[in-house]
Amino acid sequence: MKRELLRHLRETLGKRPEVAPKLGISVIHLRKLENGDVNPSVTLMFKLSRFFSRAPEELFPDVIELKK
């Protein structure tokens, strides 16, 4: 599952080679996160959440299932 919001937010800040170092991850890892090929660690999920000022469940709806 592609993570369109994550990709959109990253694109507003620049290309992957510009953004990935700010996150402390490789360009390849960022691409795989955006494409849904890999899931983030809990630490990285919250780091991305803070970086993009969005809730983790918004960035990774396929990873986090909200309990109602």
Helices and strands as residue ranges (DSSP letters): H 4-13, H 16-23, H 27-35, H 42-52, H 56-59
